[in-house]
């Protein structure tokens, strides 16, 4: 009998955080009597990410060169064998315990996709990002709503769960390799008619981020949003079915 839950962790230079967080993820999922697998996607790391992953109870997918977070998540989601598939960040900014809330939405309430959100009622932000990251996020949200997707308040929380069927339908159509890939993923999901639940979660910012914000990156994100718009042939912003 296969796993009920697959947990996909994209990892770029994450040897320390994998060593710190994966044992806790394993212990928690065992405590819930879930059949599970954990997939670590080593996205062209330059440190000992792959070596550390081999010491842990995970399935390792490792490649070179670096493909970007979107590319790593896509590889992991398509390789997952669980009935439900979660991707989560190695820093555990959203703790694994929050998966219970997402599973309720998909397993019991009939949603196809459940996404963690820091922007809906009930969310708990225990340590906020720096002010400039908050403002950058707001600008990206405005641009995303204007260009691509309506009906979702927080597309960028790195904690999303879906049925394996949905993952196998959505991710072959995702073309973005950047961290903004979540927007394209949700556009594809909405167009496929999948129901999307936006779920309030607990979130703790880790300042040791692999995704810095600067002017160059801001320009790249804007260009990527327009590239996604072209790639997905979006004329008017898609409305998510919630």
N, C-alpha and C positions, 0 to 999 in steps of 0.2 A: 504494500500500500504506500503510495507516494505521500509527500509532505502536504500538510494542510496550508502551511504558510511558508513562503519564501521571503527572505529579507535580503535585499540587494544593497550593498554598501560600495559606492564609488570611492576610490582611494587614490589620491595623488600625494606622494610624500607623507604618508599617514602612519608610519611605523609606531610612533608614540601613542597616538590616539587609538589605533587598533588594539595595541597591547593593553591600554587602559580600559577600553569600553566593551570590547567583544565578550570577555568573560561574563560581564554583567548582563549583556543581552542574552547569552546562552542560559545563564541561571534563571533569568526571569521567564523566558519562554518554556523552560523545563517545568518551572513552578506552575505554569498554566496548563500543563499536560497537553501542549500542542505538539503535533508532529511538524517539524520545521527543518529548514535548511537555511544556512547563511552563505551568501555568495559575495565574496570580496572581488571587486574588479580593479586590479592594479593598472591604473591608467598611465603607463609609461613613467613610473616613479623613478627618481634618481637616488633614493635612499633605500633602506632595507624593508620597505613595505612588503614585498613578496616573501622575503625570508621570514618576517614576523608572522605573516598570514599562514605560512606552512606549519607553524607551531600551534596554531589555533584550530578549533573544530569548525572549519569553514571550507567551502569549495572555492578555490582560487582560480580566477581567470586573469592572466597577465599578458601584456603585450607592449610593444614599443612601435612607434614613438607615442607620446602623449596625444590623445584624441580630444580632450576636453570633457567636462562633466557630462554634457549631453550625450556624447558618444559612449562614455563609460556606462551610464545608466541604461542606455539602449541595449548594449551588449548584455548586461546583467538581466534586464527584464525579459529579453527574448530567450535567455538560457534558463530561466526559472522554471521549476517543475511543480511548484505548489498550486493549490486551488486558488489561493489568494496571494498576491505579490505586493510587497511593500518595498519602496526604496527610502532610505534614510541616510543622513549624513554621518560620517565617521566621528564628528565631534559630539554627536548626540545632543545637539541644541534642543531638539524635541526628544525627550526621553522615550525609550522603547515602550514604557508602560502606557503611553498614549495610544498605542496601537489598538487597545481594547475599544476605544471610542470609534475608531474607523471601522473595525470589524463589525461592530453592531450595525452600522449603516449599510454595509455591503452584505453581511451574512443574514441579518434579520429584517432589514427595512427595504431591501430590494434595489439599493443603489448599485451601479456598476463601478463607480469610482468614488473614493472618499479622500479628501485632501485636508491636511492639517492647515489651520488658518490662525494668524495672529491678529486678524482684523475683524472678527465677528464677536458678538456678545459671548462672554464666558471665557475668552482666551486670557491666559495669564503670562505676561511678559515679566520674567523675574529679573532679567538684566537686559537693558535696552542697548541698541546699537548707538554709535556716535551720531550726533545730530546730522552730520553731512551724509551719512549713509541712510538715515531716515528720510531726508529730503530727496536724495537720489532715488530711493524706492518709490516715493510719491510721484516723482516725475515719470518714472518708468511705468507706474500704474496708470497714470493719465494717458501716456502714449499708447500703452497696450489697449486701453479701453477705446481710444480714438481710432486705432488702426485695425485691431484684430479681434478682441474678445470682450463681451459684456457679460455681466451677471456673476462674476467672481471677484471678491474683494482682495484676496491675497493669493497670487499665483506662485509665489517664490519660496514659500516655506518648504524646506526639503524633507517632507514627510508625507508620502502619498501612497495609497493602497488601492488596488483594483483587482478584479477577477483576472485569472490567467487568460481567459477568453478575450477580455478587453485588452489586456497587455499585448496579446498576440495580434490583435487587430490594429491597435494604435501605433505601436512603436516601429513597425516597418515603414510607416508613413512619416515618421519624425526625421527631419533633415538637419536640425540644428545641433551643433556640438558644443555650443556655449552654455553657460549657466542659465541663460534665458530660455532654454529648450522647453521648460515647463509650459510656457505660453503656447508654443506650437503643439505640444502634447494635448493640452486642453482644447485647443481649436479642433484638432483631429477628433478628440473624444466627443465634443459637442456635435460636430457634423455627422458622426456615426450614430447619433441619437442616444448616446449613453447618458444615464442620469448621474449627476455629479453632486455629491454632498460636501459642503464646506463646513468643516468641523473645528470648533475652538479647541486649541491645544495649549499646553504649557511650553514655554520657550525661554531659553537662556542663551543670550548671545555669547559666543566664544570669540574674543578679539584676535585669536590666532587663526584668522581666516585664510583660506587658499584663494579667495576671490576678492582682491583689493579693489577699491573704487578710486579712480583718478580720471582726469580729463580724457586721456586716450581710451580708457575703458568705456567711459560714458558715450563717446562717439561710436565706438564699436557696437555697443548695445543698440543705439538708434539705427545704425546701418543693418544690424541683424534683424531688428523688428521689420524693417522694410523688405529685407530679403525673405523672411518668413511669409510676409504678406504676398509676395510674388510667388514663392514656392507653393503655397497653399491656394493660390488664386482667390484670395479674400478681397472682395469688392467692398462690401459693408461688413462691419464687425459682427462676428458670429455670436449668437446668444446661447449661453450655456443652459442646458436643461437641468434644473435643480429641483 
